[in-house]
Each structure stands twice: as structure tokens, then as C-alpha cells.
Amino acid sequence: TKMKILNVNTNGNKKLVNTSSIRFMIWNLPAEKTCPFATEHCKKFCYAKKAERLYPQVLPCREKNLEESKTGDFVENMVYTIQKKINSKAYKGKKVYFRIHESGDFYNKEYTQKWIDIAKHFEDNENIVFLAYTKSLAYFIQCGYGKDFPNNFIVRSSIWDDTKPESVRDTAIYNFPIYTAFDGDTLEKEIASGNYSKCDCKDCAECGKCYSKTEHKIACAIH
């Protein structure tokens, strides 16, 4: 069958800014409806929903991505899309940070497994790292997280003040890297005690903490 180029965003966003040595790729789904473990906090403060309200072309594009993600050839098409891009002149020799879900989340086990398979395909390429902040830890556990898991795929447990206790428990049991937020005073205490590394960057290419396995627990100020 003929391979298809999927709608991967290679232009970045305000924080994911392409540089001479780093390139970003982003894959998005519709906000909230693909987030089965969204909390009330998530729903209230979701900036991805805001983009869907402000820009009429955003939601149809994400809806199309959702339909693509359900197809039997999604893995092959995504691998083809990424490969074509990293083989291009603009990407040759560059570090690629692939952000899965600036909007949306892993909505079932099957879809989660597809991304694991995509990452595995690029495991021998040290220039590409896949990153997702997620609340869908249960699907990763069902897919065998920790056993034969691709080393180029960083899955950060997104923990907020109303995250369900079972998610907090699973984060600890399976040793998921963490991304969380605290109020200003608590944040400074946690950073000073060495419990967390601080995220206060305006530019992910310059910082790169979230894409590194050495930074296990990262926190930002609640915003």
C-alpha cells in the first residue's frame, strides 16, 4: 500500500523553537475528548482547548489526526513521515525532539502500543527522542512499561494537585519520570531540598531537561 505523510507539526510553538542543531516535531489530538484520565484541574486549565476555540482550523486538523491514529497503517505511515523528514537536508545531523500530544493524550491501550512501536523503530537512531506528558499511565503499564520499553521514549507522569491516588501510586511503583507543578513557595522548597529539578525555561531547545533521562523529577510553578 502507498504510504501517507501524516500531519506532524514541524514548525514548533512558543516554547518548542527550532534551532540550528535541534528540530521539533509535534503530534496533536483533540483536547479533552482523547484524555480519559483528565482531572477537573486539567479540564479547567487546558490551554489546548483554548487554541481550538481561538483558531477555527485547529480542531478539524486534530480530529483528522485522531481518525488517522485509529487506522491499521498508522504506525507505518508515522514511521514513513518521520523517516522522510529526518532524511531531509534541514534535519540531517540534527537532534530531533518529538513531542507526542501538545494536545490530547493516549486514549486507549491499542493507540499507546502504536506509539511504542513507532519509537522502537527509531531506537538505533540516537538523534531522535520521543516525549509525552501523560495521565494515561494505566495503558503504558498494560503495554509492559519497564519491560522491553524503547529507551528513546520518555513518558512523564503528569501530576497535579487533583491527580487520582492510583496514578500517584503507579508513578511510584513503576518509577515513571515526573512533571508536576507547585505554588511558588512550595516549588522553591522542593528545588532547594533537591527533590525536583526546576522548569522555568522559555525555550525547550535551550533547556532540554524533559527530554533527558537524567532529570527524573521536574516541577514548574503553577500557572
Beta strands, then each sheet from edge to edge (+ up, - down):
strand 1: 22-27
strand 2: 95-100
strand 3: 128-134
strand 4: 153-159
strand 5: 178-182
strand 6: 197-198
strand 7: 217-221
sheet 1: 1+ 2+ 3+ 4+ 5+ 7+ 6+
end
